[in-house]
Amino acid sequence: MLIFLNFCITLSSYSQVDEKYAIKTVVIDAGHGGQDDGTSGRKAKEKDIALAISLKLGTYIEENIPDVKVIYTRTTDVFIPLNERANIANKNKANLFISVHLNGNKNTKAYGTETYAMGLHKTSGNLEVAKLENSAILFEEDYSTKYEGFDPNSAESYIIFSYLQNTFLEQSLNCAVFVEEEFKTKALRKSRGVKQAGFLVLWQTTMPSILIEAGFLTNPHEERFLMSSDGQEYIASAIYRAFKSYKMSIEEKSQFAAKIDANIQDDDSLLPESSTTLNENFNIITFKIQIASSSNSISTSSDFFKGFKNIEEYKFDENFKYTIGSTSNFEKIVEYKKTIEETFPDAFIIAIDGMSNLIPLNKALNKTKN
């Protein structure tokens, strides 16, 4: 029995959609280091390429966006425990955590980029990537106690992530989309897409966080590209442009929300007649299963939904979300999700309040318990 379950539900000090802040601090995490080489190619080691890209990325931000503070988890070839990397970001109240890695595969023809957000792996391939990156804890003393019994090589340990909804999943996925789009359109890399998996380095961060696999060192052609100065510049500049776009999108929404709030406060006629009724509605928590997301609206009767009925459409952060199922009982939605996954393997649970606002799952669970 894993005592790792103790950390299943944690509350962040930040809200899921903190609409009144600017991106002021970013933590850049170069994967591996020291005795932990990470993935190796014929000549290159992951720890070295990740550090080179991370330093170039930080320099781009420092030189072009001087109002953003850049913090590195490491700037030399040293080993930093996974939980300490998250602690660095947390104690500095970072607004974004970017972890830079390189991929590996027994198939030496595999190539391309992937960007991950914290979540449950949806394929065996995603699980293998997570196992590979999480194996860094094996270099840490007493890792079993430190990570509450988590075993990076045990599939059972990853079951915990099926009950863990990253508080910042939506923002993390949005940032990941910006990164993969830049890789594909500007750096001209093959994008293998935005994915989710259970990475320990992302698990304990209290801000939007992504892990970037910038290419496969096990592919000789891609290894040469990633070892070259030009290749590292291409990757770093692509991540920089994605960060800039993500920052702009977050801050534009923040300014817009602030103006709306100011207008409402200035006009009493816009206030509801009964704030008690509003609060009662707000506190109603409903659990649903998200089965799709799109930048464009999709008809709920579309063949895409494979004949399912009672599909609901919501719009959050300029994206349309499609859900099925609705219950205030979390255990019931967990059971229902198992049947939905047969058709929609990427489905996951979300929580919505009585005013149709998306709220963090951890916060929803805490409210329902109270």
Residue frames as qw, qx, qy, qz and C-alpha x, y, z in Angstrom:
[[0.000, 0.889, 0.457, 0.000, 0.00, 0.00, 0.00],
 [0.452, 0.382, -0.012, 0.806, 1.59, 3.28, -1.06],
 [0.262, -0.675, -0.413, 0.552, 1.69, 6.00, 1.60],
 [0.209, 0.028, 0.344, 0.915, 2.17, 8.29, -1.40],
 [0.117, -0.637, -0.682, -0.341, -1.63, 8.62, -1.31],
 [0.316, -0.637, -0.402, 0.577, -1.23, 11.15, 1.50],
 [0.117, -0.404, 0.180, 0.889, -0.40, 13.80, -1.07],
 [0.276, 0.442, 0.787, 0.331, -3.33, 12.99, -3.36],
 [0.014, 0.870, 0.403, 0.283, -5.16, 16.23, -2.60],
 [0.465, -0.293, -0.166, 0.819, -3.15, 19.39, -2.00],
 [0.134, 0.929, 0.339, -0.070, -4.20, 23.00, -2.03],
 [0.554, 0.313, 0.064, 0.769, -2.16, 25.57, -3.86],
 [0.211, -0.543, -0.292, 0.759, -1.56, 29.06, -2.54],
 [0.113, 0.231, -0.347, -0.902, -2.68, 30.36, -5.92],
 [0.663, 0.393, 0.427, -0.474, -6.07, 30.17, -7.65],
 [0.681, 0.237, 0.607, 0.334, -6.44, 28.38, -11.01],
 [0.360, 0.658, 0.336, 0.570, -7.24, 31.60, -12.87],
 [0.358, -0.633, -0.205, 0.656, -5.48, 34.40, -11.03],
 [0.440, 0.709, 0.416, 0.361, -6.61, 37.13, -13.38],
 [0.069, -0.993, -0.004, -0.094, -4.86, 40.08, -11.73],
 [0.608, -0.608, 0.359, 0.363, -1.20, 39.31, -11.98],
 [0.508, 0.767, -0.359, -0.161, 1.62, 39.73, -14.43],
 [0.957, 0.046, -0.112, 0.264, 4.30, 37.19, -15.30],
 [0.120, -0.941, 0.293, -0.120, 7.17, 38.55, -13.23],
 [0.323, -0.575, 0.752, -0.014, 9.26, 35.46, -12.42],
 [0.908, 0.258, -0.242, -0.226, 10.07, 32.38, -14.46],
 [0.564, -0.527, 0.635, 0.041, 12.10, 29.41, -13.26],
 [0.711, 0.510, -0.433, -0.216, 14.08, 27.55, -15.91],
 [0.753, -0.395, 0.516, -0.102, 15.01, 24.01, -14.95],
 [0.456, 0.540, -0.675, -0.210, 17.76, 22.24, -16.88],
 [0.949, -0.178, -0.056, -0.254, 17.02, 18.54, -16.46],
 [0.945, -0.029, -0.172, 0.278, 19.40, 16.08, -14.76],
 [0.083, 0.873, -0.344, 0.335, 23.00, 17.10, -13.95],
 [0.398, -0.615, 0.645, -0.216, 26.00, 15.88, -11.95],
 [0.286, -0.205, 0.935, 0.041, 26.02, 12.10, -11.60],
 [0.556, 0.484, 0.635, -0.231, 22.67, 11.95, -13.43],
 [0.202, -0.175, 0.571, 0.776, 23.47, 12.07, -17.16],
 [0.602, 0.445, 0.194, -0.634, 19.87, 11.53, -18.29],
 [0.867, 0.430, 0.253, -0.011, 19.45, 10.16, -21.80],
 [0.322, -0.586, 0.522, 0.529, 22.59, 9.67, -23.87],
 [0.750, 0.619, -0.073, -0.222, 23.16, 9.63, -27.62],
 [0.889, 0.266, -0.135, 0.347, 26.27, 8.49, -29.40],
 [0.471, 0.305, -0.258, 0.787, 28.17, 11.52, -28.14],
 [0.191, -0.494, 0.085, -0.844, 25.80, 13.86, -26.29],
 [0.230, -0.283, -0.829, 0.425, 24.43, 13.65, -22.77],
 [0.148, -0.762, -0.558, -0.294, 21.02, 15.01, -21.93],
 [0.447, -0.733, -0.270, 0.437, 22.28, 16.96, -18.91],
 [0.390, -0.275, 0.237, 0.846, 24.69, 18.98, -21.10],
 [0.066, 0.359, 0.581, 0.728, 22.29, 19.80, -23.93],
 [0.287, -0.763, -0.575, -0.065, 19.48, 20.67, -21.50],
 [0.427, -0.648, -0.145, 0.615, 21.76, 23.08, -19.65],
 [0.295, -0.060, 0.382, 0.874, 22.98, 24.75, -22.85],
 [0.078, -0.541, -0.623, -0.560, 19.42, 25.30, -24.10],
 [0.389, -0.760, -0.492, 0.173, 18.24, 26.52, -20.67],
 [0.406, -0.498, -0.008, 0.766, 21.00, 29.11, -20.40],
 [0.143, 0.133, 0.489, 0.850, 20.33, 30.39, -23.91],
 [0.213, -0.662, -0.653, -0.301, 16.60, 30.59, -23.15],
 [0.420, -0.721, -0.350, 0.425, 17.25, 32.54, -19.96],
 [0.342, -0.266, 0.196, 0.880, 19.53, 34.95, -21.79],
 [0.021, 0.412, 0.602, 0.684, 16.85, 35.63, -24.43],
 [0.328, -0.769, -0.544, -0.072, 14.34, 36.49, -21.70],
 [0.485, -0.601, -0.161, 0.614, 16.78, 38.60, -19.67],
 [0.302, -0.129, 0.317, 0.890, 17.87, 40.62, -22.68],
 [0.089, -0.304, -0.581, -0.750, 14.47, 41.13, -24.30],
 [0.502, -0.665, -0.406, -0.375, 12.02, 41.15, -21.37],
 [0.320, 0.339, -0.562, 0.684, 14.03, 42.79, -18.56],
 [0.487, -0.398, 0.226, -0.744, 10.98, 43.14, -16.28],
 [0.947, -0.147, -0.200, -0.203, 10.88, 39.34, -15.91],
 [0.333, -0.670, 0.650, -0.135, 13.15, 37.79, -13.29],
 [0.834, 0.256, -0.473, -0.123, 14.83, 34.61, -14.50],
 [0.529, -0.559, 0.598, -0.221, 15.82, 31.99, -11.93],
 [0.644, 0.338, -0.670, -0.150, 17.73, 28.83, -12.84],
 [0.902, -0.407, 0.049, -0.138, 17.58, 25.59, -10.86],
 [0.761, -0.348, 0.306, 0.454, 21.14, 25.01, -11.99],
 [0.366, 0.892, -0.190, -0.185, 23.72, 26.85, -14.10],
 [0.056, 0.609, -0.789, -0.055, 26.49, 24.25, -13.85],
 [0.686, 0.076, -0.698, -0.190, 26.86, 20.48, -14.02],
 [0.141, -0.208, 0.761, -0.598, 25.45, 19.69, -10.58],
 [0.302, -0.334, -0.874, -0.182, 22.74, 17.32, -9.40],
 [0.310, -0.149, 0.273, -0.898, 19.59, 18.90, -7.96],
 [0.168, 0.239, 0.936, -0.199, 16.91, 16.62, -6.40],
 [0.037, -0.461, -0.673, -0.577, 13.55, 16.76, -8.16],
 [0.300, -0.782, -0.539, 0.087, 11.67, 18.07, -5.13],
 [0.381, -0.539, -0.039, 0.751, 14.27, 20.81, -4.62],
 [0.173, 0.156, 0.499, 0.835, 13.73, 22.03, -8.19],
 [0.226, -0.680, -0.604, -0.349, 10.05, 22.52, -7.38],
 [0.467, -0.691, -0.350, 0.428, 10.95, 24.15, -4.06],
 [0.352, -0.167, 0.173, 0.905, 13.12, 26.70, -5.84],
 [0.065, -0.398, -0.532, -0.745, 10.15, 27.72, -7.96],
 [0.413, -0.688, -0.591, -0.084, 7.71, 27.74, -5.04],
 [0.484, -0.592, -0.268, 0.586, 9.80, 29.79, -2.62],
 [0.221, -0.157, 0.238, 0.933, 10.49, 32.39, -5.32],
 [0.401, 0.585, 0.470, -0.525, 6.75, 32.60, -6.10],
 [0.132, -0.162, 0.671, 0.712, 7.43, 31.92, -9.77],
 [0.587, 0.384, 0.133, -0.700, 4.64, 32.50, -12.28],
 [0.871, 0.397, -0.193, -0.217, 5.87, 29.78, -14.63],
 [0.576, -0.483, 0.648, 0.122, 8.14, 26.73, -14.37],
 [0.743, 0.569, -0.272, -0.224, 9.87, 25.44, -17.51],
 [0.680, -0.416, 0.592, 0.117, 11.79, 22.16, -17.31],
 [0.531, 0.666, -0.415, -0.321, 14.02, 21.40, -20.30],
 [0.718, -0.234, 0.655, 0.027, 14.83, 17.80, -21.26],
 [0.372, 0.442, -0.660, -0.480, 15.87, 15.61, -24.20],
 [0.898, 0.009, 0.146, -0.415, 14.14, 12.40, -25.17],
 [0.047, -0.422, 0.892, 0.155, 15.35, 8.88, -25.79],
 [0.866, 0.159, 0.147, -0.451, 13.92, 5.78, -27.42],
 [0.666, -0.189, 0.689, 0.215, 15.05, 2.29, -28.37],
 [0.612, 0.623, 0.433, 0.222, 13.80, 3.12, -31.84],
 [0.434, -0.373, 0.149, 0.806, 16.62, 5.28, -33.16],
 [0.160, 0.381, 0.542, 0.732, 14.37, 6.64, -35.90],
 [0.209, -0.812, -0.535, 0.101, 12.07, 8.36, -33.39],
 [0.342, 0.063, -0.028, 0.937, 12.42, 12.14, -33.56],
 [0.165, -0.662, -0.393, -0.616, 10.59, 15.37, -32.80],
 [0.011, -0.259, 0.467, -0.846, 9.51, 17.51, -29.86],
 [0.456, -0.549, -0.689, -0.129, 6.96, 16.93, -27.11],
 [0.052, -0.368, 0.362, -0.855, 5.75, 19.29, -24.39],
 [0.456, -0.353, -0.815, 0.057, 4.10, 17.90, -21.26],
 [0.379, -0.540, 0.187, -0.728, 1.83, 19.18, -18.54],
 [0.138, -0.176, 0.882, -0.416, 1.37, 17.33, -15.27],
 [0.756, 0.045, 0.009, -0.653, -1.33, 14.67, -15.51],
 [0.790, -0.082, 0.603, -0.082, -2.10, 11.01, -15.95],
 [0.066, -0.327, 0.759, 0.559, -0.34, 9.32, -18.86],
 [0.732, 0.339, 0.130, -0.577, -2.75, 8.40, -21.64],
 [0.853, 0.411, -0.312, -0.082, -0.46, 6.02, -23.53],
 [0.912, -0.283, 0.026, 0.296, 2.29, 3.56, -22.66],
 [0.591, 0.465, -0.017, 0.659, 4.70, 5.87, -24.51],
 [0.171, -0.799, 0.081, -0.571, 3.88, 8.80, -22.22],
 [0.822, -0.563, 0.055, -0.068, 4.36, 6.53, -19.21],
 [0.880, 0.053, -0.005, 0.472, 7.79, 5.45, -20.42],
 [0.293, 0.653, -0.082, 0.694, 8.88, 9.09, -20.84],
 [0.486, -0.752, 0.098, -0.434, 7.71, 9.85, -17.30],
 [0.935, -0.324, 0.021, 0.141, 9.51, 6.77, -15.93],
 [0.725, 0.341, -0.062, 0.595, 12.70, 7.83, -17.69],
 [0.068, 0.685, -0.136, 0.712, 12.63, 11.37, -16.29],
 [0.660, -0.650, 0.063, -0.371, 11.44, 10.32, -12.82],
 [0.935, -0.050, -0.230, 0.265, 14.27, 7.80, -12.53],
 [0.270, 0.647, -0.322, 0.636, 16.45, 10.76, -11.50],
 [0.590, -0.656, 0.183, -0.433, 15.21, 10.20, -7.93],
 [0.974, -0.088, -0.155, 0.142, 17.24, 6.99, -7.82],
 [0.543, 0.418, -0.302, 0.662, 20.31, 9.23, -7.42],
 [0.294, -0.643, 0.197, -0.679, 18.82, 10.73, -4.26],
 [0.170, 0.114, -0.879, 0.431, 19.41, 9.29, -0.80],
 [0.137, 0.310, 0.799, -0.496, 16.37, 7.78, 0.90],
 [0.222, -0.015, -0.403, -0.888, 14.16, 8.69, -2.06],
 [0.342, -0.371, -0.841, -0.194, 11.46, 6.22, -1.01],
 [0.262, -0.570, -0.572, 0.529, 10.81, 8.17, 2.20],
 [0.081, -0.311, 0.069, 0.945, 11.23, 11.59, 0.59],
 [0.343, 0.041, -0.481, -0.806, 8.67, 10.83, -2.12],
 [0.642, -0.066, 0.401, -0.650, 6.25, 8.98, 0.15],
 [0.677, 0.001, 0.734, -0.048, 6.91, 5.51, -1.23],
 [0.644, 0.682, -0.044, -0.343, 6.84, 6.48, -4.91],
 [0.649, -0.202, 0.631, 0.375, 8.66, 4.02, -7.15],
 [0.293, 0.615, -0.283, -0.675, 9.45, 5.48, -10.60],
 [0.178, 0.247, -0.876, -0.375, 9.59, 2.00, -12.14],
 [0.143, 0.274, 0.921, -0.236, 6.29, 0.77, -10.74],
 [0.150, -0.371, -0.562, -0.724, 3.14, 1.25, -12.79],
 [0.399, -0.624, -0.662, 0.114, 1.19, 1.02, -9.52],
 [0.324, -0.408, -0.224, 0.823, 2.79, 4.23, -8.28],
 [0.004, 0.030, 0.351, 0.936, 1.33, 6.13, -11.22],
 [0.188, -0.563, -0.785, -0.178, -2.23, 5.18, -10.32],
 [0.233, -0.570, -0.409, 0.674, -2.16, 8.07, -7.85],
 [0.056, -0.211, 0.249, 0.944, -2.12, 10.53, -10.72],
 [0.133, -0.411, -0.767, -0.473, -5.54, 9.38, -11.85],
 [0.318, -0.762, -0.548, 0.131, -6.89, 11.18, -8.77],
 [0.363, -0.538, -0.026, 0.761, -4.65, 14.21, -9.06],
 [0.393, 0.794, 0.361, 0.291, -5.82, 17.14, -11.16],
 [0.475, -0.001, -0.058, 0.878, -3.16, 19.77, -11.56],
 [0.008, -0.747, -0.405, 0.526, -4.54, 23.05, -10.23],
 [0.094, 0.710, -0.239, -0.655, -2.90, 24.84, -13.13],
 [0.608, 0.145, 0.730, 0.276, -3.59, 22.28, -15.83],
 [0.449, 0.808, 0.381, 0.014, -5.41, 24.68, -18.14],
 [0.038, 0.950, -0.249, -0.183, -2.66, 27.32, -18.08],
 [0.492, -0.445, 0.693, 0.281, 0.06, 24.67, -18.35],
 [0.621, 0.361, 0.663, 0.212, -1.59, 23.16, -21.42],
 [0.322, 0.932, 0.153, -0.064, -2.02, 26.61, -22.98],
 [0.176, -0.828, 0.471, 0.248, 1.68, 27.34, -22.50],
 [0.593, -0.146, 0.751, 0.249, 2.59, 23.92, -23.91],
 [0.587, 0.656, 0.470, 0.071, 0.52, 24.65, -27.02],
 [0.144, 0.964, -0.167, -0.149, 2.48, 27.87, -27.60],
 [0.392, -0.590, 0.661, 0.246, 5.76, 25.93, -27.32],
 [0.620, 0.133, 0.742, 0.217, 4.82, 23.17, -29.74],
 [0.469, 0.832, 0.293, -0.039, 3.41, 25.69, -32.22],
 [0.001, 0.907, -0.371, -0.200, 6.73, 27.57, -32.23],
 [0.520, -0.327, 0.752, 0.238, 8.69, 24.35, -32.65],
 [0.610, 0.409, 0.667, 0.124, 6.54, 23.39, -35.62],
 [0.397, 0.870, 0.286, 0.062, 6.21, 26.72, -37.43],
 [0.044, 0.963, -0.266, 0.005, 9.40, 28.64, -36.63],
 [0.392, -0.593, 0.697, 0.094, 12.02, 26.10, -35.56],
 [0.686, 0.383, -0.468, -0.404, 10.75, 23.70, -38.24],
 [0.114, -0.257, 0.938, -0.203, 10.85, 20.69, -35.95],
 [0.484, -0.257, -0.754, -0.363, 8.46, 17.77, -36.04],
 [0.387, -0.314, 0.424, -0.756, 5.94, 18.37, -33.25],
 [0.317, -0.117, -0.941, -0.015, 4.76, 15.20, -31.54],
 [0.399, -0.626, -0.478, -0.470, 2.17, 17.27, -29.69],
 [0.269, -0.493, 0.429, -0.708, 1.13, 18.42, -26.25],
 [0.683, -0.139, -0.715, -0.051, 0.80, 15.58, -23.76],
 [0.533, -0.654, 0.258, -0.471, 0.26, 14.75, -20.10],
 [0.788, 0.033, -0.585, 0.189, 2.17, 12.41, -17.82],
 [0.656, -0.743, -0.130, -0.014, 3.11, 12.05, -14.15],
 [0.561, 0.472, -0.330, 0.594, 6.37, 13.96, -13.72],
 [0.587, -0.560, -0.424, 0.403, 7.54, 14.37, -10.13],
 [0.366, -0.076, -0.015, 0.927, 9.37, 17.60, -10.96],
 [0.188, -0.355, -0.331, -0.853, 6.03, 19.17, -12.01],
 [0.480, -0.485, -0.728, -0.062, 3.90, 17.56, -9.33],
 [0.453, -0.578, -0.448, 0.510, 4.90, 19.81, -6.39],
 [0.204, 0.096, 0.120, 0.967, 5.08, 23.12, -8.22],
 [0.069, 0.657, 0.616, -0.430, 2.45, 25.71, -7.25],
 [0.226, 0.644, -0.151, -0.715, 2.26, 27.50, -10.58],
 [0.833, 0.514, -0.010, -0.203, 1.70, 26.61, -14.27],
 [0.406, -0.568, 0.681, 0.221, 4.48, 24.19, -15.21],
 [0.852, 0.471, -0.103, -0.206, 5.63, 22.42, -18.35],
 [0.612, -0.419, 0.600, 0.299, 8.28, 19.87, -19.23],
 [0.570, 0.711, -0.228, -0.343, 9.79, 20.11, -22.72],
 [0.783, -0.105, 0.531, 0.306, 11.36, 17.18, -24.55],
 [0.187, 0.794, -0.209, -0.539, 13.31, 19.12, -27.17],
 [0.640, 0.533, -0.488, -0.263, 14.25, 16.15, -29.33],
 [0.983, -0.167, 0.076, -0.017, 15.68, 12.61, -29.36],
 [0.136, -0.769, 0.611, 0.130, 19.36, 12.19, -28.60],
 [0.661, -0.089, 0.742, 0.065, 18.97, 8.55, -29.62],
 [0.675, 0.676, 0.287, 0.069, 18.29, 9.66, -33.20],
 [0.656, -0.154, 0.186, 0.715, 21.75, 10.35, -34.74],
 [0.243, 0.546, 0.346, 0.723, 20.47, 13.07, -37.08],
 [0.329, -0.857, -0.241, -0.315, 18.58, 14.89, -34.34],
 [0.733, -0.533, -0.062, 0.417, 21.49, 14.44, -31.93],
 [0.538, 0.134, 0.184, 0.812, 23.77, 16.32, -34.35],
 [0.043, -0.710, -0.310, -0.631, 21.22, 19.13, -34.60],
 [0.564, -0.793, -0.200, -0.110, 20.82, 19.40, -30.82],
 [0.751, -0.344, 0.003, 0.564, 24.58, 19.35, -30.24],
 [0.430, 0.399, 0.211, 0.782, 25.12, 22.23, -32.65],
 [0.108, -0.274, -0.285, 0.912, 25.08, 25.85, -31.52],
 [0.297, -0.041, -0.379, -0.875, 22.54, 26.70, -34.23],
 [0.485, -0.319, -0.783, -0.224, 20.27, 23.85, -33.18],
 [0.355, -0.408, -0.624, 0.564, 20.33, 24.95, -29.55],
 [0.035, 0.178, 0.019, -0.983, 19.60, 28.54, -30.62],
 [0.379, -0.186, -0.609, -0.671, 16.62, 27.38, -32.68],
 [0.493, -0.420, -0.760, 0.061, 15.19, 25.45, -29.74],
 [0.297, -0.371, -0.445, 0.759, 15.86, 28.17, -27.15],
 [0.104, 0.078, -0.151, -0.980, 14.48, 30.97, -29.34],
 [0.419, -0.307, -0.693, -0.499, 11.34, 28.95, -30.05],
 [0.453, -0.488, -0.681, 0.305, 10.71, 28.45, -26.32],
 [0.180, -0.259, -0.190, 0.930, 11.41, 32.15, -25.74],
 [0.246, -0.105, -0.387, -0.882, 8.83, 33.21, -28.34],
 [0.495, -0.412, -0.739, -0.201, 6.31, 30.80, -26.83],
 [0.387, -0.418, -0.540, 0.620, 6.97, 32.25, -23.37],
 [0.015, -0.119, 0.044, 0.992, 6.51, 35.76, -24.72],
 [0.386, -0.241, -0.569, -0.685, 3.19, 34.82, -26.36],
 [0.512, -0.443, -0.728, 0.111, 1.97, 33.04, -23.22],
 [0.283, -0.312, -0.366, 0.830, 2.94, 36.03, -21.05],
 [0.143, -0.016, -0.233, -0.962, 1.12, 38.41, -23.37],
 [0.463, -0.343, -0.676, -0.459, -2.04, 36.28, -23.40],
 [0.478, -0.442, -0.662, 0.372, -2.12, 36.00, -19.60],
 [0.204, -0.302, -0.232, 0.902, -1.55, 39.69, -19.03],
 [0.220, -0.154, -0.415, -0.869, -4.09, 40.78, -21.64],
 [0.510, -0.459, -0.697, -0.207, -6.73, 38.68, -19.89],
 [0.432, -0.389, -0.515, 0.630, -5.63, 40.13, -16.55],
 [0.036, -0.105, 0.020, 0.994, -6.06, 43.71, -17.77],
 [0.373, -0.276, -0.566, -0.682, -9.42, 42.94, -19.32],
 [0.528, -0.463, -0.706, 0.092, -10.66, 41.27, -16.13],
 [0.313, -0.300, -0.370, 0.822, -9.48, 44.22, -14.03],
 [0.144, -0.053, -0.224, -0.962, -11.44, 46.66, -16.21],
 [0.497, -0.374, -0.662, -0.418, -14.57, 44.54, -15.97],
 [0.498, -0.423, -0.633, 0.415, -14.22, 44.33, -12.18],
 [0.159, -0.172, -0.162, 0.959, -13.75, 48.11, -11.94],
 [0.295, -0.194, -0.412, -0.840, -16.86, 48.78, -14.05],
 [0.548, -0.431, -0.703, -0.138, -18.96, 46.44, -11.93],
 [0.433, -0.379, -0.507, 0.642, -17.77, 48.07, -8.71],
 [0.045, -0.095, 0.017, 0.994, -18.55, 51.53, -10.06],
 [0.459, -0.132, -0.387, -0.788, -22.11, 50.67, -11.14],
 [0.347, -0.062, 0.769, -0.533, -24.37, 49.45, -8.34],
 [0.735, 0.272, 0.035, -0.620, -27.09, 48.70, -10.88],
 [0.626, 0.377, -0.661, -0.172, -25.02, 45.79, -12.14],
 [0.092, -0.269, 0.869, -0.406, -24.93, 44.11, -8.75],
 [0.361, -0.282, -0.856, -0.238, -27.31, 41.17, -8.20],
 [0.491, -0.586, -0.109, -0.635, -30.43, 41.82, -6.15],
 [0.836, -0.503, 0.125, -0.179, -29.57, 38.99, -3.78],
 [0.213, 0.667, -0.707, 0.102, -25.93, 38.33, -3.00],
 [0.593, -0.249, 0.699, -0.311, -27.08, 35.41, -0.83],
 [0.874, 0.377, 0.233, -0.201, -28.56, 33.65, -3.86],
 [0.516, 0.749, -0.414, 0.021, -25.37, 34.32, -5.82],
 [0.146, -0.579, 0.768, -0.231, -23.23, 32.81, -3.07],
 [0.767, -0.013, 0.568, -0.297, -25.49, 29.78, -2.81],
 [0.827, 0.551, 0.007, -0.109, -25.21, 29.16, -6.56],
 [0.277, 0.776, -0.556, 0.102, -21.47, 29.74, -6.52],
 [0.357, -0.466, 0.766, -0.264, -20.99, 27.07, -3.85],
 [0.913, 0.181, 0.264, -0.254, -22.76, 24.37, -5.86],
 [0.116, -0.561, 0.756, 0.317, -20.08, 22.01, -7.15],
 [0.902, 0.310, 0.154, -0.259, -20.67, 19.70, -10.12],
 [0.409, -0.432, 0.719, 0.359, -18.16, 17.15, -11.41],
 [0.763, 0.572, 0.035, -0.299, -18.06, 16.46, -15.14],
 [0.749, -0.137, 0.494, 0.420, -15.85, 14.55, -17.57],
 [0.262, 0.778, -0.256, -0.510, -14.08, 16.61, -20.22],
 [0.831, 0.148, 0.511, 0.164, -13.77, 14.59, -23.41],
 [0.584, 0.472, 0.314, 0.582, -12.64, 17.23, -25.92],
 [0.175, -0.763, -0.069, 0.619, -11.29, 20.74, -26.32],
 [0.536, 0.456, 0.454, 0.547, -11.21, 22.94, -29.41],
 [0.154, -0.264, -0.005, 0.952, -10.44, 26.50, -30.41],
 [0.344, -0.052, -0.422, -0.837, -13.57, 26.31, -32.60],
 [0.628, -0.015, 0.453, -0.632, -17.10, 25.36, -31.59],
 [0.144, 0.065, -0.946, -0.281, -18.15, 21.79, -32.43],
 [0.660, -0.228, -0.236, -0.676, -21.78, 20.73, -32.76],
 [0.434, -0.312, 0.742, -0.404, -22.71, 18.53, -29.81],
 [0.869, 0.243, 0.312, -0.296, -24.52, 16.28, -32.29],
 [0.371, 0.695, -0.575, -0.219, -21.37, 15.82, -34.35],
 [0.952, 0.085, -0.294, -0.022, -20.15, 12.32, -35.21],
 [0.293, 0.571, -0.587, 0.493, -17.00, 13.30, -33.34],
 [0.418, -0.379, 0.551, -0.615, -18.82, 12.48, -30.10],
 [0.203, 0.123, -0.966, -0.098, -19.55, 8.96, -31.34],
 [0.472, -0.397, -0.682, -0.392, -23.26, 8.95, -30.60],
 [0.295, -0.281, -0.661, 0.630, -23.05, 10.07, -26.98],
 [0.149, -0.774, -0.445, -0.425, -25.99, 12.18, -25.78],
 [0.458, -0.868, -0.182, 0.062, -26.15, 15.06, -23.32],
 [0.642, 0.112, -0.030, 0.758, -22.85, 16.56, -24.44],
 [0.145, -0.939, -0.233, 0.207, -22.36, 20.02, -22.89],
 [0.573, 0.495, 0.011, 0.653, -20.26, 22.87, -24.29],
 [0.390, -0.848, -0.134, 0.333, -18.40, 25.40, -22.13],
 [0.529, 0.702, -0.076, 0.471, -16.05, 28.20, -23.13],
 [0.605, -0.743, 0.038, 0.283, -13.03, 28.86, -20.93],
 [0.376, -0.610, 0.409, 0.565, -10.00, 30.97, -21.87],
 [0.395, 0.578, -0.364, -0.614, -11.14, 31.31, -25.51],
 [0.181, 0.182, -0.940, -0.227, -11.34, 27.53, -25.90],
 [0.761, -0.150, -0.145, -0.615, -14.43, 25.36, -26.12],
 [0.100, -0.255, 0.928, -0.254, -14.61, 22.42, -23.70],
 [0.701, -0.087, -0.439, -0.555, -16.96, 19.48, -24.16],
 [0.202, -0.265, 0.819, -0.467, -18.16, 17.43, -21.21],
 [0.656, -0.202, -0.607, -0.400, -20.36, 14.46, -20.47],
 [0.591, -0.347, -0.667, 0.291, -21.85, 13.37, -17.17],
 [0.109, -0.569, 0.156, -0.800, -22.84, 15.59, -14.26],
 [0.720, -0.483, -0.498, 0.013, -22.90, 14.74, -10.57],
 [0.236, -0.839, 0.293, -0.394, -22.02, 16.22, -7.21],
 [0.882, -0.378, 0.281, -0.012, -20.65, 12.83, -6.13],
 [0.107, 0.757, -0.609, -0.211, -16.95, 12.55, -6.91],
 [0.460, -0.201, 0.865, 0.011, -16.84, 8.76, -6.47],
 [0.671, 0.511, 0.508, -0.174, -19.62, 8.34, -9.05],
 [0.444, 0.851, -0.182, -0.215, -17.85, 10.50, -11.64],
 [0.177, -0.591, 0.776, 0.130, -14.62, 8.50, -11.11],
 [0.572, 0.096, 0.814, -0.034, -16.50, 5.27, -11.85],
 [0.595, 0.717, 0.298, -0.206, -18.28, 6.77, -14.86],
 [0.127, 0.830, -0.455, -0.297, -14.96, 8.03, -16.23],
 [0.435, -0.286, 0.838, 0.165, -13.76, 4.43, -16.52],
 [0.596, 0.463, 0.656, 0.017, -16.50, 3.66, -19.05],
 [0.336, 0.915, 0.022, -0.223, -15.97, 6.90, -20.96],
 [0.223, -0.698, 0.598, 0.324, -12.23, 6.20, -21.31],
 [0.659, 0.124, 0.718, 0.186, -13.03, 3.23, -23.53],
 [0.487, 0.745, 0.398, 0.223, -14.13, 5.70, -26.21],
 [0.150, 0.919, -0.130, 0.341, -12.25, 8.83, -25.10],
 [0.835, -0.138, -0.330, 0.419, -8.95, 7.67, -23.56],
 [0.342, 0.274, -0.205, 0.875, -7.82, 11.26, -22.90],
 [0.400, -0.720, -0.348, -0.448, -10.91, 12.12, -20.82],
 [0.371, 0.010, -0.603, 0.706, -10.39, 13.69, -17.40],
 [0.265, -0.719, -0.630, 0.127, -12.52, 15.05, -14.55],
 [0.141, 0.341, -0.064, 0.927, -13.22, 18.76, -14.10],
 [0.157, -0.561, -0.684, 0.439, -15.25, 20.71, -11.54],
 [0.011, 0.439, 0.304, 0.845, -17.67, 23.55, -12.28],
 [0.019, 0.236, 0.609, -0.757, -19.46, 25.77, -9.77],
 [0.254, 0.629, 0.703, -0.213, -23.06, 26.96, -9.90],
 [0.202, 0.835, -0.019, -0.512, -22.07, 30.01, -11.94],
 [0.866, 0.477, 0.107, 0.106, -20.50, 27.80, -14.65],
 [0.057, 0.871, -0.485, 0.049, -16.95, 28.71, -13.64],
 [0.861, 0.171, -0.442, 0.186, -14.18, 26.15, -13.99],
 [0.422, -0.797, 0.348, -0.257, -12.54, 25.63, -10.59],
 [0.194, 0.493, -0.842, 0.106, -9.53, 23.57, -9.46],
 [0.755, -0.179, -0.594, -0.211, -10.47, 19.99, -8.72],
 [0.459, -0.038, -0.665, 0.588, -8.55, 20.05, -5.44],
 [0.161, -0.070, 0.260, -0.950, -10.52, 23.10, -4.34],
 [0.657, -0.148, -0.351, -0.651, -13.79, 21.46, -5.37],
 [0.699, -0.125, -0.697, 0.102, -12.99, 18.31, -3.41],
 [0.244, -0.003, -0.558, 0.793, -12.12, 20.39, -0.38],
 [0.379, -0.111, 0.035, -0.918, -15.44, 22.28, -0.61],
 [0.736, -0.151, -0.494, -0.436, -17.49, 19.10, -0.97],
 [0.565, -0.081, -0.724, 0.388, -15.78, 17.60, 2.06],
 [0.051, -0.024, -0.433, 0.900, -16.63, 20.67, 4.10]]
